[in-house]
Amino acid sequence: MNVVNKIGWDIGGAHVKSAVINAQGELLAVYQQPCPLWKGLEYLQQAVRTILTELTDQADVHAITMTGELVDLFIDRDDGVKQIIATMQTLLAGQRCYIYAGLSGFIPAAQVEAQHYSAIASANWLASAGYAAQKIGSALFVDIGSTTTDILVLKQGLVQAQGYSDYQRLISKELVYTGIVRTAVMAVAQTALDQGQEIGVMAEYFATMADVYRVTAELDETHDQSETADGTEKNIIASARRLSRLLGSDFVVEELPRWKAFAENIREQQLQKILQACLYRLQTDELEKQQPLMGAGVGRFLVKELAQRLDRPYIDFTDLLSNAVIQAGLSAADCAPAVAVACLLNVSDKIE
């Protein structure tokens, strides 16, 4: 075949991410666009078209994975998979599209049938972890994204997954539904420490974890493409004001240190949730002590901290690639599933 480059696509419910690699498996570029898919398929169309216009390296072979089928735009997951594939086929008309179906590998889009939908739905975690396992052998793979966290044990080049569907993975603690941008603070903590006393947190959509990590000065603004809870600015003062509402308080600038301390407490509660899930998987799958934690996703700065707490080495997903491309502030680790499906397709024997 004459095609040099391939594009991996990760179609999420809030973002579309893509990665371009060449025939040697070298990463050429990564892209991300907001995609509030629950509002309509036109947002997916717009996001993909925007990325296609930004491409500096052309390709006509595409590997596609997804989680967007979960949004409530669709009747059920099967309907979501079907409509996302149909939309991508239309947008990429005349080009070769392969759908990632997890353990079944890649299926040409035109050959996908209803019996494949369950394997395709939300399989992007397996692409990332599977690629990492091939590269590193054994590790605890932790991908902390804007909305969710995936925790997978890798052993001797294989993913030791106990669950496959989101339902199963929530039970096995391989999926923790918490992230560093879109997650509502009220979903992370019901109580918190404020000025030396414990206080209940209002169950209102007043603030997100993006506000927490903005106030702690850990948020890369490139990674926050979502609207704020109140639709106003994205700066430390605005984020602190949103956090103050959770305690029924009015914000004054002089009390910024108070809200920084509050944010640190919420951060610790989220980190503890992820840490406990990591410990559960490590104990269940008995991963040897010298094996590292591998971090992926826009929240992988937390994985570095988890590695320190667990007294394990840390490896970044970006280290798996021979070159470290940064595109508009994004790296390979920020778009791990898109990178993974592109790389996996590159070595697949199913390309026709």
PyMOL commands that set and color helices and strands:
alter all, ss='L'
color gray80, all
select helices_A, chain A and resi 37-39+41-54+68-70+77-91+102-104+109-111+114-120+124-136+166-172+185-187+209-215+221-223+236-245+253-285+300-309+317-320+332-346
alter helices_A, ss='H'
color red, helices_A
select strands_A, chain A and resi 6-11+15-21+27-34+61-66+96-100+106-108+139-144+149-155+158-159+175-176+191-194+197-200+293-296+314-316
alter strands_A, ss='S'
color yellow, strands_A
deselect
rebuild
show_as cartoon
